[in-house]
Amino acid sequence: MRRLGAIVATAAVLAGCATAPAPAPLPEAPLLRLAPAALGRSLNQQQQISVSAPGRAPQRAELLLEADAQAVRLAVFGLGQTAARLEWDGRELRQQRAPWWPAAVSGERILSELQLALWPADAVRAALPAGWTLQVGADGRRLLWADRPVMTIRHEAPGRTELVNERDGYRLLIEAQDLEEARP
């Protein structure tokens, strides 16, 4: 009986030391396809983007962004050259890419993250599939899957936004300047 008690006690101690099962991996954020008109305003910006990812040297790119009720147009420049051009009219995403532009950086993902950061929260929420939620606070937004953060967007200062992709482990620092304001 004592031996059985010792076995049960040992099993209880070992069970207490066991770790809880790891949570399921986070799914990739859904690709948003919001209408350009859903933005509710026009944009004309120049953006400096810094990309940081574990194990890689930080990368910088410059973007020109135009958005109005008819289309979203984006040009990405890197190393003094045009890396990609995107145009989204609400039905079709047209893109041109330089041969050296990394295949892993998709126009679909760029458009989706742009819309996640800039489009009205109600428009984003309406487009999210089941299981996804968008939390909005004074400092930014969080895209959640089953209450777990997948992406966090912080508005650090006017014209300065940080996007952190928890799933894929990268961080974008976006410094934007409205071009209309820059004109004399």
DASUL-V153424 format. One record per residue. N is the residue number from 1. RES is the residue in three letters. OMEGA is omega in whole degrees, -180 to 180 (NA if undefined). Layout:
{{N:RES:OMEGA} {N:RES:OMEGA}}
This chain:
{{1:MET:178} {2:ARG:179} {3:ARG:178} {4:LEU:178} {5:GLY:179} {6:ALA:179} {7:ILE:179} {8:VAL:180} {9:ALA:178} {10:THR:178} {11:ALA:179} {12:ALA:179} {13:VAL:179} {14:LEU:178} {15:ALA:179} {16:GLY:180} {17:CYS:-179} {18:ALA:179} {19:THR:176} {20:ALA:180} {21:PRO:180} {22:ALA:178} {23:PRO:179} {24:ALA:179} {25:PRO:179} {26:LEU:175} {27:PRO:175} {28:GLU:179} {29:ALA:179} {30:PRO:177} {31:LEU:178} {32:LEU:177} {33:ARG:-177} {34:LEU:178} {35:ALA:176} {36:PRO:-179} {37:ALA:-180} {38:ALA:177} {39:LEU:176} {40:GLY:179} {41:ARG:175} {42:SER:176} {43:LEU:172} {44:ASN:-172} {45:GLN:165} {46:GLN:-178} {47:GLN:170} {48:GLN:-177} {49:ILE:172} {50:SER:-179} {51:VAL:177} {52:SER:177} {53:ALA:-179} {54:PRO:176} {55:GLY:-179} {56:ARG:176} {57:ALA:178} {58:PRO:180} {59:GLN:178} {60:ARG:176} {61:ALA:176} {62:GLU:180} {63:LEU:167} {64:LEU:-176} {65:LEU:172} {66:GLU:177} {67:ALA:174} {68:ASP:-175} {69:ALA:-177} {70:GLN:-173} {71:ALA:169} {72:VAL:179} {73:ARG:-176} {74:LEU:173} {75:ALA:-179} {76:VAL:-180} {77:PHE:176} {78:GLY:180} {79:LEU:178} {80:GLY:-179} {81:GLN:175} {82:THR:-179} {83:ALA:-178} {84:ALA:172} {85:ARG:180} {86:LEU:172} {87:GLU:-179} {88:TRP:-180} {89:ASP:-178} {90:GLY:178} {91:ARG:-174} {92:GLU:174} {93:LEU:177} {94:ARG:-180} {95:GLN:173} {96:GLN:-176} {97:ARG:173} {98:ALA:-179} {99:PRO:-178} {100:TRP:-180} {101:TRP:-176} {102:PRO:180} {103:ALA:-179} {104:ALA:179} {105:VAL:-174} {106:SER:175} {107:GLY:179} {108:GLU:-179} {109:ARG:178} {110:ILE:180} {111:LEU:-178} {112:SER:-180} {113:GLU:175} {114:LEU:180} {115:GLN:177} {116:LEU:-177} {117:ALA:-168} {118:LEU:-176} {119:TRP:179} {120:PRO:-177} {121:ALA:-179} {122:ASP:178} {123:ALA:179} {124:VAL:-179} {125:ARG:-178} {126:ALA:-178} {127:ALA:-177} {128:LEU:176} {129:PRO:179} {130:ALA:179} {131:GLY:-179} {132:TRP:175} {133:THR:177} {134:LEU:174} {135:GLN:180} {136:VAL:177} {137:GLY:-178} {138:ALA:-176} {139:ASP:179} {140:GLY:-174} {141:ARG:173} {142:ARG:174} {143:LEU:-174} {144:LEU:170} {145:TRP:-180} {146:ALA:179} {147:ASP:177} {148:ARG:-178} {149:PRO:175} {150:VAL:177} {151:MET:177} {152:THR:178} {153:ILE:179} {154:ARG:174} {155:HIS:-173} {156:GLU:-179} {157:ALA:177} {158:PRO:180} {159:GLY:-179} {160:ARG:-176} {161:THR:175} {162:GLU:175} {163:LEU:179} {164:VAL:176} {165:ASN:-176} {166:GLU:-177} {167:ARG:-174} {168:ASP:172} {169:GLY:176} {170:TYR:-178} {171:ARG:174} {172:LEU:171} {173:LEU:-174} {174:ILE:175} {175:GLU:-173} {176:ALA:175} {177:GLN:176} {178:ASP:-177} {179:LEU:177} {180:GLU:-180} {181:GLU:-177} {182:ALA:-178} {183:ARG:179} {184:PRO:NA}}
